[in-house]
Amino acid sequence: MSELEKTAPNEIYLIVGDTDKDCNFNELSEVTWADLPVYEETAIKYVKSSQLTIPKSIVEMINKEIMADAVTKFAMFHEGFERFWLSYELQMYCAKKKDYALVSVYLAGKALGVDLVKVVEG
């Protein structure tokens, strides 16, 4: 994520000018960004979405320990965590509720066929 993306507000509006005339998006004088809409009907709202990330080493541990299709892997992870048959390292990572939830979201996304969590080095 760039520095600009990190510091941008969560919501921003593209103000396209008066509705009485045609707006030319190629001319910057007619297109402006604002923190608040001037008129709701002439503004397009953009919401910045945050990106969840999970360390690649954790994903590798999960893939090594649970050999199954994506849907079964999701279920087996939860069973393995509850019954303590996952590796000590993976158990310790998931001991924090937010990290357990993060792994759950990562696996749920894989089961649904979408990337909800980005895998990063670390």
C-alpha positions as CSV (number, residue, x, y, z in Angstrom):
1,M,0.0,0.0,0.0
2,S,1.4,3.4,-1.0
3,E,1.8,6.2,1.5
4,L,-1.0,8.1,-0.3
5,E,-3.3,5.1,0.2
6,K,-2.4,4.9,3.9
7,T,-3.1,8.6,4.6
8,A,-6.2,8.9,2.5
9,P,-9.5,9.3,4.3
10,N,-11.8,6.3,4.5
11,E,-14.5,8.1,2.5
12,I,-14.0,10.5,-0.3
13,Y,-16.3,12.1,-2.8
14,L,-15.8,12.8,-6.5
15,I,-17.6,16.0,-7.2
16,V,-18.6,16.1,-10.9
17,G,-20.0,19.6,-11.2
18,D,-23.5,20.9,-11.9
19,T,-26.1,18.5,-13.1
20,D,-27.4,21.1,-15.5
21,K,-24.4,20.7,-17.8
22,D,-22.4,17.8,-19.2
23,C,-19.2,17.2,-17.3
24,N,-15.9,16.4,-19.0
25,F,-13.9,14.0,-16.7
26,N,-10.8,14.8,-18.7
27,E,-10.7,18.4,-17.6
28,L,-9.6,18.6,-14.0
29,S,-11.3,22.0,-13.5
30,E,-14.7,20.1,-13.6
31,V,-13.7,17.2,-11.4
32,T,-12.8,17.6,-7.7
33,W,-12.2,15.4,-4.7
34,A,-13.8,16.4,-1.4
35,D,-14.2,15.0,2.1
36,L,-17.9,15.8,2.1
37,P,-20.4,16.0,-0.7
38,V,-21.6,19.4,-1.7
39,Y,-24.7,18.0,-3.3
40,E,-25.5,14.3,-2.9
41,E,-26.9,14.1,-6.5
42,T,-23.6,15.4,-8.0
43,A,-21.1,13.4,-6.0
44,I,-19.9,9.9,-6.3
45,K,-18.8,8.3,-3.0
46,Y,-15.7,6.1,-2.8
47,V,-15.0,4.1,0.3
48,K,-11.5,2.9,1.0
49,S,-11.5,-0.7,1.9
50,S,-8.9,-2.0,4.3
51,Q,-6.8,-5.1,3.3
52,L,-6.4,-7.9,5.8
53,T,-3.0,-9.6,5.6
54,I,-1.7,-12.9,6.8
55,P,2.0,-14.0,6.9
56,K,3.1,-16.4,4.2
57,S,4.7,-18.6,6.9
58,I,1.3,-19.2,8.5
59,V,-0.3,-20.1,5.2
60,E,2.5,-22.5,4.5
61,M,2.0,-24.1,7.9
62,I,-1.7,-24.5,7.3
63,N,-1.1,-26.0,3.8
64,K,1.5,-28.4,5.2
65,E,-0.6,-29.6,8.1
66,I,-4.0,-29.8,6.5
67,M,-4.1,-31.5,3.2
68,A,-7.6,-31.2,1.9
69,D,-9.8,-29.2,-0.5
70,A,-10.6,-25.6,0.5
71,V,-14.0,-26.3,2.2
72,T,-12.7,-29.3,4.2
73,K,-9.5,-27.4,5.1
74,F,-11.7,-24.7,6.7
75,A,-13.5,-27.3,8.8
76,M,-10.4,-29.3,9.7
77,F,-8.6,-26.1,10.9
78,H,-11.3,-25.4,13.4
79,E,-11.4,-29.1,14.6
80,G,-7.6,-29.2,14.8
81,F,-7.5,-26.1,16.8
82,E,-10.1,-27.3,19.3
83,R,-8.6,-30.8,19.6
84,F,-5.0,-29.6,19.7
85,W,-3.6,-31.6,16.8
86,L,-2.3,-28.6,14.9
87,S,1.4,-27.8,15.3
88,Y,2.5,-25.9,18.4
89,E,3.6,-22.9,16.3
90,L,0.2,-22.7,14.6
91,Q,-1.6,-23.1,17.9
92,M,0.4,-20.3,19.4
93,Y,-0.2,-18.0,16.4
94,C,-4.0,-18.7,16.7
95,A,-4.0,-18.3,20.5
96,K,-4.8,-14.6,20.0
97,K,-8.5,-14.3,19.1
98,K,-7.8,-11.8,16.2
99,D,-5.3,-14.2,14.6
100,Y,-7.6,-17.1,15.0
101,A,-10.3,-15.0,13.3
102,L,-7.9,-13.9,10.6
103,V,-7.0,-17.5,9.7
104,S,-10.7,-18.3,9.7
105,V,-11.4,-15.5,7.3
106,Y,-8.5,-16.5,5.1
107,L,-9.8,-20.1,4.9
108,A,-13.4,-19.1,4.5
109,G,-12.3,-16.9,1.5
110,K,-10.5,-19.9,0.0
111,A,-13.6,-22.1,0.5
112,L,-15.7,-19.4,-1.3
113,G,-13.2,-19.0,-4.1
114,V,-12.3,-15.3,-3.2
115,D,-9.3,-13.7,-1.7
116,L,-10.5,-12.0,1.4
117,V,-7.0,-11.9,3.0
118,K,-3.8,-11.0,1.3
119,V,-0.7,-13.2,1.9
120,V,2.4,-11.2,2.7
121,E,6.0,-12.1,3.5
122,G,6.7,-12.5,7.1
